[in-house]
Amino acid sequence: MNVISAENLALQFMKTQDKIVFFSSLTKQKEYRLVYYNDLVKMTGADGGYLPLLYDVSQFDAVFHDNLLVIDATMQKRKYHCEIVMGKKE
């Protein structure tokens, strides 16, 4: 989850829709997405391309509340929980 919290991107949460989390980068002036599809979680840019982040994912949830992005994922029958503090783009 270092990609999501990287200072060089300075991501801000925008919204979630289905299994996609939308971000806006303050430094790059671009939009990014965290996408869960076909047992893979990847970061994509609005311009195309992607960076695979998690493989063999059987369950994925992302919830944003009070400047905290909470990600829960299950991979190979192990559960993982991550909390990332970030702002929300208004």
Residue pairs with C-beta under 8 A, 6 or more apart in sequence:
1 53
1 71
1 82
1 84
3 9
3 43
3 51
3 53
4 11
4 23
4 34
4 43
4 69
4 84
4 86
5 11
5 84
5 86
8 27
9 25
9 27
9 28
9 32
10 25
10 26
10 27
11 23
11 24
11 25
11 26
11 32
11 86
12 23
12 24
12 25
12 26
12 86
12 87
12 88
12 89
13 21
13 22
13 23
13 64
13 69
13 86
13 87
13 88
13 89
14 22
14 23
14 24
14 31
14 88
14 89
15 21
15 22
16 22
16 62
16 63
16 64
19 35
19 36
19 37
19 60
20 33
20 34
20 35
20 36
21 33
21 34
21 62
21 64
21 69
22 31
22 32
22 33
23 31
23 32
23 33
23 34
24 30
24 31
24 32
24 89
25 31
25 32
30 45
30 46
30 47
31 45
31 46
32 43
32 44
32 45
32 46
33 43
33 44
33 45
33 46
34 41
34 42
34 43
34 53
34 62
35 41
35 42
35 43
35 44
35 50
36 57
36 60
39 55
39 56
39 57
39 58
40 52
40 54
40 55
40 57
41 52
41 53
41 54
41 57
41 60
41 73
42 50
42 51
42 52
42 53
43 50
43 51
43 53
44 50
44 51
54 60
54 73
54 75
55 75
56 75
56 76
57 73
57 74
57 75
58 74
58 75
58 77
59 72
59 73
59 74
60 71
60 72
60 73
60 74
61 71
61 72
61 73
62 69
62 70
62 71
62 72
63 69
63 70
64 70
64 88
67 85
67 86
67 87
67 88
68 83
68 84
68 85
68 86
69 83
69 84
69 85
69 86
70 81
70 82
70 83
71 80
71 81
71 82
71 83
71 84
72 79
72 80
72 81
72 82
73 79
73 80
73 82
74 80
